[in-house]
Amino acid sequence: MMLDNDAGSTIFLEDLEIGMKRDLSKLITDEDIEKFAEVSTDRNPVHLDDEYAKETMFQGRIAHGMLTAGLISAVIGEQLPGHGTVYLGQTLKFMAPVRPGDIVYVEVEVAEIDHKKRRVKLFTQAKIGETVVLRGEANVLAPSRKLD
């Protein structure tokens, strides 16, 4: 289940403003983790095997960090700036685990805009309740109404 605001849109470079934000929330399911393991080929048992995961520092199964990071990509590609955005880079700091059954809230905020180069820096974070589980910065090439 995804709950989002303004999904499937484009905010052109000319309309972006510092402080503009978009977000989404997603319930992380066992199926999500299994599908991500299949697609990524990351079958680490900490994600898939209850018995194994109980003996780790996490004391239970956790979602792949990049599954959570993928939700940031969803906000950037679908909402802010949205369709036509080109991802140039992303930093990520994983701060806490995400478990099956958690609802992850992802927020992306415009931090800097370089109109001449069409580049935008975005602050990115993911939370479960009040706990920040992932934080970083993305650099993107924003879609523009003007032809190059």
Backbone as a printed PyTorch tensor [residue, N CA C, xyz], in Angstrom:
tensor([[[  0.8390,  -1.1720,   0.0000],
         [  0.0000,   0.0000,   0.0000],
         [  0.8840,   1.2350,   0.0000]],

        [[  0.6740,   2.1210,  -0.9620],
         [  1.4030,   3.3700,  -1.0100],
         [  0.4390,   4.5180,  -0.8070]],

        [[  0.7980,   5.4250,   0.0480],
         [  0.0320,   6.6380,   0.2720],
         [  0.9530,   7.7750,  -0.1210]],

        [[  0.5630,   8.5630,  -1.0970],
         [  1.4520,   9.6440,  -1.5010],
         [  0.6510,  10.8730,  -1.8760]],

        [[  1.3730,  11.9720,  -2.0000],
         [  0.7200,  13.1930,  -2.4310],
         [  1.2740,  13.5750,  -3.7950]],

        [[  0.3820,  13.7460,  -4.7550],
         [  0.7560,  14.2620,  -6.0690],
         [  1.6110,  13.2820,  -6.8680]],

        [[  1.2580,  11.9980,  -6.8560],
         [  2.0350,  10.9840,  -7.5840],
         [  1.9240,  11.1900,  -9.0910]],

        [[  3.0070,  10.8720,  -9.7910],
         [  3.0070,  10.8980, -11.2420],
         [  2.9500,  12.2790, -11.8520]],

        [[  3.8030,  13.1650, -11.4210],
         [  3.7760,  14.5320, -11.9120],
         [  5.1830,  15.0000, -12.2840]],

        [[  5.2590,  16.2220, -12.7830],
         [  6.5430,  16.8640, -13.0470],
         [  6.4880,  18.2810, -12.5100]],

        [[  7.5150,  18.6520, -11.7750],
         [  7.6990,  20.0380, -11.3820],
         [  8.9410,  20.5010, -12.1320]],

        [[  8.7500,  21.3960, -13.0850],
         [  9.8540,  21.8510, -13.9150],
         [ 10.8270,  22.7250, -13.1190]],

        [[ 12.0580,  22.7470, -13.5780],
         [ 13.1180,  23.5300, -12.9610],
         [ 12.6480,  24.9550, -12.6590]],

        [[ 11.9500,  25.5430, -13.6060],
         [ 11.5150,  26.9350, -13.4720],
         [ 10.5080,  27.1240, -12.3330]],

        [[  9.8860,  26.0510, -11.8820],
         [  8.8750,  26.1340, -10.8280],
         [  9.3700,  25.6400,  -9.4690]],

        [[ 10.5780,  25.0870,  -9.4310],
         [ 11.1270,  24.5870,  -8.1710],
         [ 11.4980,  25.7430,  -7.2490]],

        [[ 11.3430,  25.5100,  -5.9450],
         [ 11.7210,  26.4940,  -4.9380],
         [ 12.4450,  25.7820,  -3.8060]],

        [[ 13.4240,  26.4670,  -3.1970],
         [ 14.1090,  25.9310,  -2.0260],
         [ 13.0560,  25.6630,  -0.9500]],

        [[ 13.1640,  24.5010,  -0.3150],
         [ 12.2280,  24.1490,   0.7500],
         [ 11.0170,  23.3630,   0.2830]],

        [[ 10.8060,  23.2770,  -1.0350],
         [  9.6910,  22.4910,  -1.5640],
         [  9.8880,  21.0310,  -1.1680]],

        [[  8.8000,  20.3460,  -0.7570],
         [  8.9040,  18.9620,  -0.2910],
         [  7.8260,  18.0950,  -0.9310]],

        [[  8.1720,  16.8110,  -1.0550],
         [  7.1990,  15.7820,  -1.4500],
         [  7.5250,  14.5340,  -0.6390]],

        [[  6.5470,  13.6430,  -0.4870],
         [  6.7390,  12.4710,   0.3600],
         [  5.8690,  11.3130,  -0.0940]],

        [[  6.1420,  10.1720,   0.5110],
         [  5.2700,   9.0040,   0.3810],
         [  5.4720,   8.1150,   1.5860]],

        [[  4.4880,   7.2650,   1.8260],
         [  4.5620,   6.2560,   2.8760],
         [  4.2980,   4.9030,   2.2610]],

        [[  5.0090,   3.8900,   2.7600],
         [  4.8220,   2.5330,   2.2420],
         [  4.9790,   1.5270,   3.3600]],

        [[  4.0370,   0.6090,   3.4220],
         [  4.1320,  -0.5380,   4.3140],
         [  5.0900,  -1.5370,   3.6840]],

        [[  6.1390,  -1.9070,   4.3940],
         [  7.1190,  -2.8810,   3.8920],
         [  6.6290,  -4.2820,   4.2510]],

        [[  6.4190,  -5.1000,   3.2400],
         [  5.8710,  -6.4400,   3.4450],
         [  6.9350,  -7.5120,   3.2000]],

        [[  6.6250,  -8.7180,   3.6570],
         [  7.4950,  -9.8590,   3.3440],
         [  7.6290, -10.0090,   1.8330]],

        [[  6.5420,  -9.8100,   1.1160],
         [  6.5700,  -9.9310,  -0.3420],
         [  7.5180,  -8.9010,  -0.9640]],

        [[  7.5040,  -7.6710,  -0.4550],
         [  8.4300,  -6.6430,  -0.9550],
         [  9.8790,  -7.1040,  -0.8010]],

        [[ 10.2020,  -7.6370,   0.3750],
         [ 11.5660,  -8.0750,   0.6570],
         [ 11.9430,  -9.2460,  -0.2470]],

        [[ 11.0320, -10.1990,  -0.4080],
         [ 11.2970, -11.3480,  -1.2760],
         [ 11.4890, -10.9200,  -2.7280]],

        [[ 10.6440, -10.0120,  -3.2170],
         [ 10.7810,  -9.5230,  -4.5970],
         [ 12.0930,  -8.7630,  -4.7870]],

        [[ 12.4590,  -7.9420,  -3.8000],
         [ 13.7050,  -7.1960,  -3.9090],
         [ 14.8890,  -8.1510,  -3.9330]],

        [[ 14.8400,  -9.1890,  -3.0860],
         [ 15.9170, -10.1930,  -3.0770],
         [ 16.0320, -10.8560,  -4.4420]],

        [[ 14.9040, -11.1630,  -5.0370],
         [ 14.9200, -11.8180,  -6.3510],
         [ 15.4880, -10.8990,  -7.4260]],

        [[ 15.0260,  -9.6750,  -7.4680],
         [ 15.4610,  -8.7360,  -8.5060],
         [ 16.9190,  -8.3410,  -8.3170]],

        [[ 17.3300,  -8.0980,  -7.0790],
         [ 18.6890,  -7.6230,  -6.8210],
         [ 19.7110,  -8.7580,  -6.7480]],

        [[ 19.2310,  -9.9640,  -6.5590],
         [ 20.0300, -11.1710,  -6.2990],
         [ 20.7400, -11.1220,  -4.9420]],

        [[ 20.3260, -10.2140,  -4.0640],
         [ 20.8570, -10.1380,  -2.7030],
         [ 19.9760, -11.0070,  -1.8150]],

        [[ 20.4360, -12.2360,  -1.5890],
         [ 19.6640, -13.1920,  -0.8080],
         [ 20.2850, -13.4210,   0.5780]],

        [[ 20.8880, -12.3840,   1.1230],
         [ 21.4640, -12.4510,   2.4600],
         [ 20.3840, -12.9560,   3.4140]],

        [[ 20.6860, -13.9770,   4.2170],
         [ 19.6570, -14.5530,   5.0910],
         [ 19.1380, -13.5920,   6.1650]],

        [[ 19.8250, -12.5080,   6.4410],
         [ 19.3000, -11.5390,   7.4050],
         [ 17.9920, -10.9260,   6.9000]],

        [[ 17.7760, -11.0020,   5.5880],
         [ 16.5470, -10.4790,   4.9860],
         [ 15.4680, -11.5470,   4.8400]],

        [[ 15.8790, -12.8180,   4.7450],
         [ 14.9460, -13.8650,   4.3100],
         [ 14.7360, -15.0130,   5.2930]],

        [[ 15.6120, -15.1920,   6.2600],
         [ 15.5730, -16.3660,   7.1330],
         [ 15.3940, -15.9360,   8.5940]],

        [[ 14.1890, -16.1900,   9.1290],
         [ 13.8810, -15.7770,  10.5060],
         [ 14.8690, -16.3270,  11.5170]],

        [[ 15.1600, -17.6090,  11.4370],
         [ 16.0390, -18.2510,  12.4160],
         [ 17.4490, -17.6680,  12.3610]],

        [[ 17.9720, -17.5080,  11.1670],
         [ 19.2950, -16.9140,  11.0090],
         [ 19.2970, -15.4840,  11.5600]],

        [[ 18.3060, -14.6950,  11.1610],
         [ 18.2660, -13.2740,  11.5090],
         [ 18.1350, -13.0410,  13.0130]],

        [[ 17.4860, -13.9670,  13.7250],
         [ 17.3430, -13.8310,  15.1800],
         [ 18.6990, -13.8400,  15.8810]],

        [[ 19.6890, -14.4800,  15.2700],
         [ 21.0180, -14.5940,  15.8740],
         [ 21.9490, -13.4380,  15.5010]],

        [[ 21.4590, -12.4930,  14.7100],
         [ 22.2840, -11.3540,  14.2980],
         [ 22.0980, -10.1770,  15.2450]],

        [[ 22.8760,  -9.1410,  15.0450],
         [ 22.7500,  -7.9260,  15.8540],
         [ 21.3700,  -7.2830,  15.7320]],

        [[ 20.6270,  -7.6150,  14.6610],
         [ 19.2990,  -7.0340,  14.4500],
         [ 18.2070,  -7.8050,  15.1910]],

        [[ 18.5160,  -9.0210,  15.6310],
         [ 17.5910,  -9.8820,  16.3800],
         [ 16.2870, -10.1340,  15.6300]],

        [[ 16.3870, -10.1770,  14.3260],
         [ 15.2250, -10.4550,  13.4800],
         [ 15.4690,  -9.9780,  12.0740]],

        [[ 14.5850, -10.3920,  11.1810],
         [ 14.7500, -10.0270,   9.7710],
         [ 14.5950,  -8.5320,   9.5470]],

        [[ 15.3440,  -8.0540,   8.5680],
         [ 15.2780,  -6.6400,   8.1690],
         [ 15.1500,  -6.5530,   6.6550]],

        [[ 14.6010,  -5.4540,   6.2080],
         [ 14.5220,  -5.1750,   4.7760],
         [ 15.8920,  -4.7490,   4.2680]],

        [[ 16.1290,  -4.9430,   2.9890],
         [ 17.3520,  -4.4540,   2.3460],
         [ 17.3810,  -2.9180,   2.4670]],

        [[ 18.5500,  -2.3900,   2.7920],
         [ 18.6750,  -0.9390,   2.8550],
         [ 18.3310,  -0.2710,   1.5370]],

        [[ 18.7080,  -0.9210,   0.4410],
         [ 18.4440,  -0.3190,  -0.8700],
         [ 16.9690,  -0.3800,  -1.2470]],

        [[ 16.2040,  -1.2520,  -0.6240],
         [ 14.7470,  -1.2340,  -0.8230],
         [ 14.1890,   0.0690,  -0.2650]],

        [[ 14.6410,   0.4380,   0.9320],
         [ 14.2250,   1.7090,   1.5250],
         [ 14.7090,   2.8760,   0.6580]],

        [[ 15.9550,   2.8090,   0.2160],
         [ 16.5010,   3.8760,  -0.6320],
         [ 15.7110,   3.9970,  -1.9350]],

        [[ 15.2020,   2.8840,  -2.4240],
         [ 14.3950,   2.9160,  -3.6430],
         [ 13.1400,   3.7620,  -3.5030]],

        [[ 12.6380,   3.9010,  -2.2890],
         [ 11.4650,   4.7520,  -2.0700],
         [ 11.8150,   6.2240,  -2.2860]],

        [[ 13.0610,   6.5840,  -1.9730],
         [ 13.5240,   7.9460,  -2.2680],
         [ 13.5080,   8.1640,  -3.7790]],

        [[ 14.0090,   7.1840,  -4.5100],
         [ 13.9990,   7.2610,  -5.9670],
         [ 12.5760,   7.4250,  -6.4960]],

        [[ 11.6250,   6.7510,  -5.8680],
         [ 10.2280,   6.8670,  -6.2960],
         [  9.7110,   8.2950,  -6.1450]],

        [[ 10.0330,   8.9460,  -5.0350],
         [  9.5900,  10.3320,  -4.8380],
         [ 10.2450,  11.2360,  -5.8720]],

        [[ 11.5460,  11.0600,  -6.0870],
         [ 12.2680,  11.9030,  -7.0410],
         [ 11.7460,  11.6840,  -8.4680]],

        [[ 11.5520,  10.4450,  -8.8620],
         [ 11.1370,  10.1370, -10.2270],
         [  9.6720,  10.3760, -10.5280]],

        [[  8.8450,  10.3820,  -9.4830],
         [  7.4050,  10.5380,  -9.6840],
         [  6.8480,  11.8800,  -9.2250]],

        [[  7.5620,  12.5670,  -8.3090],
         [  6.9740,  13.7610,  -7.7150],
         [  7.8520,  15.0040,  -7.7220]],

        [[  9.1270,  14.8610,  -7.2990],
         [  9.9660,  16.0410,  -7.0920],
         [ 11.3990,  15.7700,  -7.5180]],

        [[ 11.8360,  16.2330,  -8.6660],
         [ 11.0650,  16.9980,  -9.6350],
         [ 10.0350,  16.1750, -10.4270]],

        [[ 10.2010,  14.8580, -10.5110],
         [  9.1980,  14.0410, -11.1840],
         [  9.6580,  13.5300, -12.5320]],

        [[  8.6910,  13.2410, -13.3700],
         [  8.9690,  12.6460, -14.6810],
         [  9.9490,  13.5030, -15.4720]],

        [[ 10.9490,  12.8620, -16.0520],
         [ 11.9830,  13.5580, -16.8190],
         [ 13.2320,  13.8780, -16.0120]],

        [[ 13.2140,  13.6090, -14.7180],
         [ 14.3770,  13.8530, -13.8700],
         [ 15.4510,  12.8110, -14.1530]],

        [[ 16.7100,  13.2420, -14.1730],
         [ 17.8370,  12.3370, -14.3380],
         [ 18.6140,  12.3290, -13.0220]],

        [[ 18.7390,  11.1390, -12.4320],
         [ 19.4900,  10.9670, -11.1820],
         [ 20.9830,  11.0700, -11.4980]],

        [[ 21.7050,  11.9300, -10.7960],
         [ 23.1470,  12.0720, -10.9830],
         [ 23.9430,  11.4390,  -9.8490]],

        [[ 23.3770,  11.4070,  -8.6560],
         [ 24.0840,  10.8330,  -7.5200],
         [ 23.2430,  10.8640,  -6.2670]],

        [[ 23.6550,  10.0390,  -5.2930],
         [ 22.9250,   9.9470,  -4.0320],
         [ 23.8830,   9.5050,  -2.9420]],

        [[ 23.8730,  10.1970,  -1.8180],
         [ 24.5640,   9.7050,  -0.6350],
         [ 23.5130,   9.0960,   0.2850]],

        [[ 23.9090,   8.0790,   1.0240],
         [ 22.9860,   7.3930,   1.9290],
         [ 23.6950,   7.0800,   3.2390]],

        [[ 23.0330,   7.3400,   4.3310],
         [ 23.5130,   6.9200,   5.6450],
         [ 22.3820,   6.1120,   6.2760]],

        [[ 22.6380,   4.8210,   6.4770],
         [ 21.6510,   3.9300,   7.0780],
         [ 21.7820,   4.0400,   8.5910]],

        [[ 20.6980,   4.4070,   9.2590],
         [ 20.7640,   4.7450,  10.6710],
         [ 20.0090,   3.7740,  11.5810]],

        [[ 19.0520,   3.0420,  11.0340],
         [ 18.2840,   2.0810,  11.8230],
         [ 17.6420,   1.0900,  10.8550]],

        [[ 17.3560,  -0.1310,  11.3330],
         [ 16.7740,  -1.1420,  10.4510],
         [ 15.3020,  -0.8910,  10.1450]],

        [[ 14.8890,  -1.4080,   8.9890],
         [ 13.4800,  -1.4380,   8.5870],
         [ 13.0750,  -2.9040,   8.5860]],

        [[ 11.9580,  -3.1940,   9.2080],
         [ 11.5030,  -4.5850,   9.3470],
         [ 10.1970,  -4.8090,   8.5940]],

        [[  9.9290,  -6.0690,   8.2490],
         [  8.6200,  -6.3630,   7.6560],
         [  7.5190,  -5.8610,   8.5910]],

        [[  6.5300,  -5.2010,   8.0240],
         [  5.4370,  -4.6410,   8.8130],
         [  5.6120,  -3.1810,   9.1730]],

        [[  6.8180,  -2.6240,   8.9650],
         [  7.0440,  -1.2020,   9.2360],
         [  6.4360,  -0.3490,   8.1310]],

        [[  5.9200,   0.8000,   8.5080],
         [  5.4930,   1.7970,   7.5270],
         [  6.6100,   2.8280,   7.4350]],

        [[  7.1970,   2.9260,   6.2500],
         [  8.3110,   3.8500,   6.0210],
         [  7.7600,   5.1260,   5.3890]],

        [[  8.1250,   6.2440,   5.9750],
         [  7.7550,   7.5660,   5.4730],
         [  9.0090,   8.1940,   4.8690]],

        [[  8.9440,   8.5370,   3.5890],
         [ 10.0850,   9.1060,   2.8730],
         [  9.7600,  10.5440,   2.4940]],

        [[ 10.7350,  11.4330,   2.7160],
         [ 10.5490,  12.8360,   2.3660],
         [ 11.7550,  13.3350,   1.5770]],

        [[ 11.4840,  14.1220,   0.5570],
         [ 12.5140,  14.7320,  -0.2840],
         [ 12.2650,  16.2390,  -0.2670]],

        [[ 13.3550,  17.0090,  -0.0490],
         [ 13.2420,  18.4630,   0.0450],
         [ 14.2780,  19.1320,  -0.8510]],

        [[ 13.8630,  20.1520,  -1.5750],
         [ 14.7770,  20.9170,  -2.4240],
         [ 15.6970,  21.7470,  -1.5330]],

        [[ 17.0160,  21.5410,  -1.6910],
         [ 18.0090,  22.2400,  -0.8750],
         [ 18.7390,  23.3310,  -1.6610]],

        [[ 19.0750,  23.0430,  -2.9100],
         [ 19.7990,  24.0070,  -3.7590],
         [ 19.3360,  23.8490,  -5.1920]],

        [[ 19.3530,  24.9560,  -5.9310],
         [ 18.9840,  24.9290,  -7.3450],
         [ 20.0340,  25.7080,  -8.1320]],

        [[ 20.5890,  25.0760,  -9.1720],
         [ 21.4980,  25.7410, -10.1070],
         [ 20.7610,  25.8140, -11.4400]],

        [[ 20.0910,  26.9360, -11.6840],
         [ 19.2580,  27.0750, -12.8820],
         [ 20.0670,  26.9440, -14.1690]],

        [[ 21.2650,  27.5030, -14.1690],
         [ 22.0830,  27.4820, -15.3850],
         [ 22.4320,  26.0570, -15.8060]],

        [[ 22.7740,  25.2060, -14.8340],
         [ 23.1650,  23.8240, -15.1320],
         [ 22.0010,  22.8400, -14.9980]],

        [[ 20.8210,  23.3270, -14.5810],
         [ 19.6270,  22.4970, -14.3630],
         [ 19.8280,  21.4660, -13.2490]],

        [[ 20.7490,  21.7160, -12.3640],
         [ 21.0490,  20.7630, -11.2840],
         [ 20.3450,  21.1830,  -9.9950]],

        [[ 19.8690,  20.1510,  -9.2990],
         [ 19.1490,  20.3800,  -8.0530],
         [ 19.6960,  19.4290,  -6.9900]],

        [[ 19.9890,  19.9670,  -5.8090],
         [ 20.3740,  19.1420,  -4.6630],
         [ 19.1320,  18.9660,  -3.8020]],

        [[ 18.9020,  17.7150,  -3.3990],
         [ 17.7320,  17.3760,  -2.5950],
         [ 18.1740,  16.7140,  -1.2940]],

        [[ 17.6050,  17.1540,  -0.1730],
         [ 17.7830,  16.4360,   1.0820],
         [ 16.7940,  15.2810,   1.0820]],

        [[ 17.2410,  14.1070,   1.5050],
         [ 16.3940,  12.9250,   1.4850],
         [ 16.4410,  12.2400,   2.8450]],

        [[ 15.2810,  11.7340,   3.2710],
         [ 15.2810,  10.9560,   4.5040],
         [ 14.0980,  10.0050,   4.5300]],

        [[ 14.2740,   8.9460,   5.3100],
         [ 13.2230,   7.9630,   5.5390],
         [ 13.0820,   7.7820,   7.0410]],

        [[ 11.8380,   7.6680,   7.4990],
         [ 11.5680,   7.5200,   8.9260],
         [ 10.5480,   6.4120,   9.1620]],

        [[ 10.6280,   5.8170,  10.3380],
         [  9.5730,   4.9580,  10.8610],
         [  9.1190,   5.6510,  12.1350]],

        [[  7.9210,   6.1640,  12.1240],
         [  7.4870,   7.0040,  13.2450],
         [  8.4130,   8.2030,  13.3200]],

        [[  9.0080,   8.4270,  14.4830],
         [  9.9390,   9.5440,  14.6540],
         [ 11.4040,   9.1370,  14.4570]],

        [[ 11.6430,   7.8500,  14.1860],
         [ 13.0080,   7.3510,  14.0400],
         [ 13.4940,   7.4900,  12.6060]],

        [[ 14.5660,   8.2510,  12.4130],
         [ 15.1720,   8.3720,  11.0820],
         [ 15.9410,   7.0830,  10.8160]],

        [[ 15.5930,   6.4080,   9.7240],
         [ 16.2620,   5.1550,   9.3750],
         [ 17.2510,   5.3350,   8.2320]],

        [[ 17.1060,   6.4090,   7.4770],
         [ 17.9610,   6.6650,   6.3210],
         [ 17.9840,   8.1610,   6.0620]],

        [[ 19.1900,   8.6700,   5.7850],
         [ 19.3340,  10.0970,   5.4840],
         [ 20.3730,  10.2460,   4.3880]],

        [[ 20.2160,  11.2580,   3.5450],
         [ 21.2020,  11.4990,   2.5040],
         [ 20.8910,  12.7240,   1.6780]],

        [[ 21.6310,  12.8360,   0.5760],
         [ 21.4380,  13.9220,  -0.3850],
         [ 21.4420,  13.3370,  -1.7800]],

        [[ 20.5560,  13.8420,  -2.6140],
         [ 20.5210,  13.4320,  -4.0220],
         [ 20.8560,  14.6370,  -4.8860]],

        [[ 21.5280,  14.3680,  -5.9960],
         [ 21.7820,  15.3880,  -7.0060],
         [ 21.1270,  14.9170,  -8.2880]],

        [[ 20.3240,  15.7980,  -8.8680],
         [ 19.5630,  15.4360, -10.0610],
         [ 19.6590,  16.5360, -11.1090]],

        [[ 19.3620,  16.1340, -12.3300],
         [ 19.1860,  17.0540, -13.4390],
         [ 17.6840,  17.1900, -13.6170]],

        [[ 17.1620,  18.3850, -13.4000],
         [ 15.7180,  18.6000, -13.4070],
         [ 15.1990,  18.8690, -14.8120]],

        [[ 13.9950,  18.4010, -15.1030],
         [ 13.3830,  18.7140, -16.3890],
         [ 13.0970,  20.2080, -16.4850]],

        [[ 13.2260,  20.7420, -17.6920],
         [ 13.0320,  22.1670, -17.9090],
         [ 12.0760,  22.3850, -19.0810]],

        [[ 11.3370,  23.4600, -19.0240],
         [ 10.4570,  23.8250, -20.1510],
         [ 11.2680,  24.3380, -21.3400]],

        [[ 12.4710,  24.8450, -21.0360],
         [ 13.3260,  25.4260, -22.0850],
         [ 14.1120,  24.3250, -22.7830]],

        [[ 14.2310,  24.4160, -24.0810],
         [ 15.0580,  23.4740, -24.8340],
         [ 16.5170,  23.8770, -24.6750]],

        [[ 17.3940,  22.8680, -24.6190],
         [ 18.8230,  23.1420, -24.4570],
         [ 19.4160,  23.7040, -25.7260]]])
